[in-house]
Amino acid sequence: MPNLTTIHSLIQNNNDNLTK
């Protein structure tokens, strides 16, 4: 099972890209 912290990090990164 993937690390939740890593998943959260990826989601945050994706959100940052969408917001720019």
Secondary structure, DSSP 8 states (H G I E B T S, - for coil): ---HHHHHHHHHHHHHHHH-
